[in-house]
């Protein structure tokens, strides 16, 4: 359900872009993201750091796009977001010895420390890949091609998240595994 909720602003942006152009698409993206964050807040009673960063960047880059009538701002927003995410994860882990993924998800997932480090590292490289590919498409392709990439390029995060799920599933500890067998008083 949350993946569909995350996909909704992109789908609405794409529809508005195809109907009325980049500036209408940008305005719809901004409104849809605000609505999305409102729904997330109602459901979870909080917004994650990622949600807050996404909201701020969409509002800032969207406003710049609309006020300056320059589509480059909205096209480069994903590159800025992914680069900031990669830098934050990398600096926290390798600079300060803090694993943001473990800090955010550690209460929900019981994983060995090495797995947390590999997950964090995979996210750093994934974010760098996404920043680079968006930057490349934004710089060297038309706005129409970039908009199509935004819609169909959603396969990258879906594939990455599914891959992460399979990787994590292999390393999850079974809570029943540590329980005493029936009749065992330990």
Phi, psi and omega in degrees: 000318181292327177295319176296320178296321178290329182281336186304311180300324179292317179297317179294321175302311183300315179300310181296321178299313182295328182278316192230357177106177188295324184287320175294318177300319179295316179297318178296319178300316179298311181296318181294324179290319176299315179297316179302314181294326175297317179294315178301318180295319178297321181284316188257349183065017177193164172244136177289165177302320179298317178297316180297315180297316179299314180300312181299314182295321179294318179294313182294306183291325176295317179297316177299319179299313183287315183292316183271355183051048181228107185292345181300327182297310182290329180290330182268352180305314180298324179295317178297315181298310181296322178295317178297320178296314180299316180296317180298312180297318182291312181296318180299314184286307188270342178265322186240359180068024179250135179252103183300322180298316179294321179297323182278324188246354185300331179284342182260335184233133176256104184230151174297152183304319180299325178292319178299318180295316179295321177298314179299316180296318178299320178294324177300310182290325176298313180297319177296319177299312181295322177297315182294315183292320177295316179301319180296312181294319179297323184279324192246000181235164181290165177298323178298315178296320179297316180297318176297319177298320180300320180286304185282340177288354177296346177296330180298306179296324179297314179297319180295315181294320177296316177300319177298320179299315178296319180296313181296318182303326180293337187250359179291138177274140180275117182299330179286340181296325183270353181283152178287143177296155180305135179086353180268121183272353182031000000 
